Amino acid sequence: MIKSSLKQLVIWLLLLWERLESGVVYNLASQRTRSYPYDVYDNLRERDPVHRLRLLKAHLLTSYEDVDRVLRDHRRFSNSRRGFAFTELRTLLHSDPPSHTRLRGLILKAFTSRAVNKLEPRTREIMDELLDAVEGSGRFDLMRAVAFPLPIIVISELLGIPSEDRKKFEDWSNRLAKSVEPVLSDEEISGIRSAWDSVYEYFDAVIDERRTDPKDDLISSLVFARDEGNKLTHEEVLLTLLLLLVAGNETTRNLIGNGMLALLDHPDQMKALRDDPELMGSAIAEMLRFDSPVQLDGRFVEEDVVIGGKTIKAGMQVLCSLGAANRDPKVFSDPECFDISRSGATNLAFGRGIHYCIGASLAVLEAKSAFSGVLNRYPSIRLVERPEYQDQLVLRGVKELWVEVTR
Ligand code: HEM
């Protein structure tokens, strides 16, 4: 009790210091910031775009220009000092060149756009099955019905995971995804650790199986990927599988959930999309910009650097706010307006530079199937109640999305 009051007091004093120093505050512990961060971002971008966070050894960047610059400059802003919160092992995402270049080259040999595009008819079929399962309900939670299962089924089939293991997979993926959050409770840390142990053991055995008995799936392709005589070690394949599980599910789920919510909140835009399905590509780009599934992307400063007139010392962290950059009025006119025919600058929702999302085209393909599936089946769809967002800072998405539909 005394310990927790003391902790609260320390947090309060640090936030007060932050406010006195810059006139603004980014309270990562606040429920309000987590549920609707966009006002806070606007305030920060206007008044202190390179903002020293006193609760972390970090600066928060909120302008498009600064975020873009940091993500492109992998020499001065490294990814290799961070990793999954509980292990020293380095995945593709947690490495710098030359190790990153080698890993990415090998992974791309397996994760080809041909392999991804082949999935299109299957994702449409899965969508039909998912919507058949709620047929006649009139009212359902779109997250449970579509946004949760679709990415899990797709990645499981792509990897070659049998359907009876999917539930386990979903549970591991949900727990592991928490590892990207900067603030974790003891309970979350132990959930991540136990999921890590289970998934490690599971993939360890599957990789050995594929080595002796290859199948037409992504795990076998990763095991046998070759690039000028180079190949992935057993542990590298394992870490890549773990990364795909963490990076691809909650993110795509949130694109489907946040995107559908944006359409429901803007009936004129939903109508425009129904009238002209050719707009689907730009509609998905706008959904990614408007309510980005990944809000923050961290890097470590390798050498003292000046950003926005402020010197940031080597060893400090910079947190790039993708959500804020994607609403920067210098780059996107009327950024708070959801406009599915928007053109111009590319948003930063999938990152930028050498770590640009490997699964971007897969995520977009899934989202296209999800939105077309729902819009084609239901001429009328409306929101039943305002959804709540997950209590998270990095991955932004709603808990449930209750809709009422008529056919
Ligand atoms: C809407 C869905 C998605 C969003 C918003 C998203 C976002 C991102 C972002 C922002 C990064 C860059 C991280 C950084 O710079 O540190 C990234 C990297 C990555 N993503 Fe995604 N992602 C999505 C879906 C997927 C899917 C479906 C997969 C695979 C199944 C995937 C696999 C990866 C991998 C492996 C990386 C690391 C690439 C590297 O380090 O070179 N992502 N993603």
Residues whose N, C-alpha, C, O or C-beta is under 5 A from the ligand:
A	BS01	HEM	L92 L93 L244 A247 G248 T251 T252 L255 P293 V294 D297 G298 L348 A349 F350 G351 I354 H355 Y356 C357 I358 G359 A360 L362 A363
